Amino acid sequence: MRHKDKQAPESAEKTVRDIRRATRRQFSAEEKIRIVLEGLRGEESIAELCRKEDITQTLYYRWSKEFLEAGKERQKVRGWTASLCETGSSATTSMGSRGFPIAGARAARRSSMPPSRPSS
């Protein structure tokens, strides 16, 4: 009889996992981009944004990293980021370190900081 008791919780856990997997929310690429851009604007904290969108901060930061890396790769292909970095243009200081504009309170903080130097 003990053997049957041990099987019931395992099958119940499997059922719960299957239901969660089947009902997991799916975000379109447009929704992910909208949420990441909203976070980059800096009008509200990431924690507030994640609560409003009902996502975890870990998920937001994963999307943000993917978004920024994809943009960085796209700019490398075009040669845009490399040419700005080589010239030492002031455009790199008004842009984020990954070539994306910084807005809101983050831009004000960034403008008062010295420009970062690329690591060797």
Beta strands, then each sheet from edge to edge (+ up, - down):
end
